[in-house]
Amino acid sequence: MADYQIPEDLSYTREDEWVRREDGDQVVIGVTDFAQSQLGDIVFVELPETGAATEASAPFGTIESVKAVSDLFAPLTGEVVGINEALEDAPERVNEDCYGEGWLIRLRLSDPSELDGLLDAAAYRASVAERES
Amino acid sequence: MSEDLRRTALHERHVAAGARLVPFAGFEMPVQYSSIKEEHVAVREQAGLFDVSHMGQIHFDGPDAIALVDHLVSCDVATLGVGRARYGLMLAEDGGCIDDVMVSRTAEDSLFLCVNASNVTACWDWVRSRTHGDVRVENRSDETSLLALQGPAARPLLERLASEPSILPKRFRLATVSIDGRSVLVSATGYTGSPGYELYVANGDAPGLWNRLLETGHDLGVRPAGLGARDTLRLEAALPLYGHELDRETTPFEARLDRFVKPLERDFVGAEGLARRADEPDPRRLVGFEMVGRGIARADYPIVRDGRTIGRVTSGAPSPSLGKSIGLGYVPRSSSGVGEALEIEIRGKGVEARIVETPFR
């Protein structure tokens, strides 16, 4: 299996998103190293407006590579309180620094217990390995 | 990957280079080696080397070969000199396109068509059913490998390698050249909009030639490039792709390929059909457009004006060289003027676009 970065301190989904818990009931969300590698050069990211609602497992935006358009699925239910506006002019940040400068949205959670349903790094690593084989 | 996919003679080279392989026209082909954007830019600034061996070659030999092919394609083959190549369309009787082809005349009584990988069987069946006279027709697709070397560094590289650099052909010409003792048919043609060559070799010679080109071209910046970059390059050059801008229902006139169609009085397959369709009021016309609003147009997205769908996108992508999103699509001729405003419907929302001149700049 190729060497994908999967930081231990994050949570993950099978749709290849990462979630970082912040103060209170806020989280930051992005796509993983495996995801950006599979997508190739990211050329466009469509994010919701601040104030929009997200619903766990429902699409909240799109991420486009040169050849394809992919849906972004919300890992959790909540309200969008921040979006990474830098991606409008520099979508390639998702490829270059998917866990840092390439973050997508910040959410205020409606139901923090949903966090328990996410994968930890080990479980996500297994999910990637399964798909790579 | 499915066991049913075929492989070119260069498959192992692609695997060794870490290419991402995808199914295409029944073959396992490299879509990218490092990144589509990097490979695209490499072709524009240095050179890229593509494996397009999945494409097909149909050969015609004999005293009636020229006349037969002249009857089967839209371009003028009767005046195609030996050692020259010309682009044309193979049409059905109703004027719709069966394939777009490159016709290459290799000798007085010999020529071949290079056809799209997705259409090899259709073209071969079509040609065989219409072959008559003193001519032998052969499908040599399976024995022929094709490497496309495209970009400003292509010529300097071949000059280093050819045993006789002075015979390297000029644009739209062909020459048989010896490289490391291998016979290579060099065609100064391409599908990227950058200068370059297409190199026809026997399958057994392909891996050695591939290696040699990359080794010797390394300091010139030559690198392998995949089908992903091939598509963004040809889109910038506004070159049609069968299955997108061209299909069985589309005529060369709709696709703005008028200059590749000889006078209809010349009696070739499809001429009558084209003549009949000349009376259509406000036929479709292919246009190039660039996005003005934020978004990327893709194939099959609706083209809208004043709230009404007036056409469809056939190809679209972000252009690495131009730094904007571009596309091709069909609209009624009455709406096809350069500068006219359009909307592309992207996931239910209209995004502003504008018709521009092609090739794109």
Chai-1 contact restraints between the chains, C-beta under 6 A:
chainA,res_idxA,chainB,res_idxB,connection_type,confidence,min_distance_angstrom,max_distance_angstrom,comment,restraint_id
A,D41,B,S35,contact,1.0,0.0,6.0,A-B,restraint_1
A,D41,B,I36,contact,1.0,0.0,6.0,A-B,restraint_2
A,D41,B,K37,contact,1.0,0.0,6.0,A-B,restraint_3
A,V43,B,P318,contact,1.0,0.0,6.0,A-B,restraint_4
A,F44,B,I296,contact,1.0,0.0,6.0,A-B,restraint_5
A,E64,B,I296,contact,1.0,0.0,6.0,A-B,restraint_6
A,V66,B,I36,contact,1.0,0.0,6.0,A-B,restraint_7
A,K67,B,G228,contact,1.0,0.0,6.0,A-B,restraint_8
